[in-house]
């Protein structure tokens, strides 16, 4: 989701617009065949705009070609807006995510709408860029869930930015009973987690080769296990 472009822009550029397209091949079936029916390709588009200290905007769309015959199996949308019109270096953070998917043979499902409002704080340390945010998260399950969400972004360039490390870590809580037949009878909250650390090596003026490590806990399964799925990826910025 949000890469080093976001972090660098917040600190150094009065007006930045950036777009990138990423193509990933996900090896999750080869690594964990009992939980995943196939390996598949993913296409990611990101648009980012920053207006110096007054805020930033990010739009991310991800398409997973995980359906039968490599058709689209899932669409994900993420939008975030940070605002600041005051002196303290804290931003008002507004977030949205959601999407749609298809399970075989032809069963549709939602990626539940999630809305967030809170604060974000960007900072630098030893040549690296970071940003952390804490928001109130509303998950629009049939039985709505009201929870905190903590997000941490990081990024650092090496060798005049020919090598880049960036990514995000997101943790939140949500109701175990979400108002569905599958979760009926469950009680209390569960902790969920997602991370996407990335490594990119520039091989051209605007093209990079790299990998993203998808980390999940209580996101794809209700089992108490961490799932780790790497990709092989190509990225172009324009």
N, C-alpha and C positions, 0 to 999 in steps of 0.2 A: 502496500500500500503505500505510503509516503516515503520517499527516499531522501538522500542527502541534498537533492536540489531544494527541497523545502527548507531545510535547516540553514544552508548557506545563504539562501535568499533573504531569510528573516534578518540576518545580521548585516549583510553587506550591500544589498542592491536596493536603490530607491524605487525601481519599477522593473520587475522581472516577469516574463512569460516563458514557460517551458512546457514542452510536450514530449512524450516518449511513448514508444511502442515496444512491448516486450513479448517475445515468443518463448514459451517454456515447454519442455517435454518432461512430464512428471513420471517418476519410476515407482510409484506407490504399490502397484500390483506386484512387481518383481520383488519388492522388499517385504510386503505384507499381504500375500494373496488371499488370506482368509477374510480380510476386511475390505478388500478392493477388487472389483471385477476386472479391471484393466488398467494399463498405463494409458495416458492420454496427453494431448497437447492443450496448452492454455495460451490465450491471447489477452494481453493486458494493455489498456490505454490509460495514460495519466495526463491530465492537464493541470498545470499549477500557475498561479498568478500571485505576486506579492507586491504590496504597495508600502514598502519600507516599514516603519514602526506602526502603521495604522492597521495592519492585518494581512491576511493571506486567504487564498481560496484554493481548494483541491477537489478535483473530480477524478474518480477512478472507476473504470469499468473493466470487469474481468469475465471472459467467456471461456468455459471449459468444454472441450470437445470430447466429453465422456459418454455420449450417447451411443446407441447402436450404429455401427458402420461409421464411427467417428463423427456423428452429428452432434450438434450442440446439446449438452446435457444440463448445463447450469449457467445462469447469468447473475452476476453480482454487481451492485452499484454502491459506491461510497461517495459521500459529499461531506466536506468539512469547511468551516469558515471560522477564522480567528480574527477578533476585533480588539483594538486598543485605542482609546482617545484620552488617555490619562498618563501621568508620569510613571507610576510604578510599573515595572516590566512584567506585569501579569496581563494575559490576554483573556477576553471572553471567548470561550470555545463552544461552537455549535456543531453537532455531528448528526449524520444520518447514514444508515446502511440498510440494505434489503436486496431482494432478488427473487428469482424463480428457478425451478428445476424440474426435470423429468426423470422418474425412476422407471426401470424396465418392468413390464413391457411398454406401458404408456400411462404411468401414474404421475400426475403433476403435484408439485408441492411448492410451498413458499419458503424463502429465506426470510424469517420474520422481520418485519420492520423494527428498527432500533433507532431511537432518538436520544440525543444527549445534550446537556448544557452544563458548563462548568468553567474551569480556569486552566490555562496553559502557561508554562514558563520555559522559554528557551534559554540556553546558556552554552558557554564554551569551556573546555578543559583540556589542556595539554595538546592543542592543535586539533581537537575533535569537536564536533558539534552535537548538541543534545537538545532534546525538548521533552518535557514531561507534562502530562495533563491529568486532571482528576475531574470527572463529570458524573452527574446524576444520569443514569441510563434507564430509559423506559422501553421495555420489550413488549411488543404488541401481541403476545400470546393470547389464545382464547381466555385464559386467566392471566391478566396482565402482571408483569413483574417489574418492580421498582428497585433499582440496585446502583451501587457505585461501580465505576469503571476507571482503572488506572492504565495509562498508556505511556510508553517510553520509546522515543525515537533516538537513533544514533547514526553517526556517519563520520568517516575519516578518509582522506585521500592520501595516497603514498606515491612517491616518485613522480611529482608534479601531476598528480591526479590521473596517472595512467592506470593505477590500481585503486579501486574504491571498495570500501566496506560500509554498508549501510543497512538499515532495516528498522523494524519496530517489534515491540513486545506489548501485548494487550492482555490484561486480566480483568475479570468481572465476576459478579455473582448473579444467579438467576434462580427462579422457583424450580424445584424439582417437579411439582405438579403444575403443568402448564395448561391445564384444562382440556387435555386430549385423552382419548381412550388409553393410549399407550402409557401416559404418565399418571393416570388416575390412581389414587390411593397413596402416592408418594407424598412425603412431607418435608418441610424445611427448604434450605437453600443448598446449591452446589456451586463450587468455584470452577470457572472455565478459563481457558487460556489459549491464545494464538500468538505465534511469532513467525517472522519471515526474514531472518538475517540473510543478507545477500553479499556476494563477492563478484566484482566486475573488473575485467581487464580490457582496456581500450585497445582495439586492433585497427582502428581507422579514425578519421576525424570525428565522426558522429556514431560509430558502431562499436559496441562492446560485447565480449563473450563472457559468460559467467554462470552463476548458479544461485538459486534461492532454496533455502532449507525451510520447508513448511513444518511448523511445530504445532501440535494440537493436544489439548487435554480437556476432556468432557465437551468437545466441540463436534466431533464426528461419531462418537460412541459414548454411552453412559458408563462404560467400564473405567475403572481407576487406572488408566495407563496413558503414558505419553506416546504419541505417534509422531514419527520423524520421517518426512518424505522429501528427499532432495530432487531438484530439477537440473537439467542442462538447458541453458538459455542464451538467447541473442537479443540485444537491445539496440534500438536506434533512437537518437534524440533529434528533434527538428523544431 
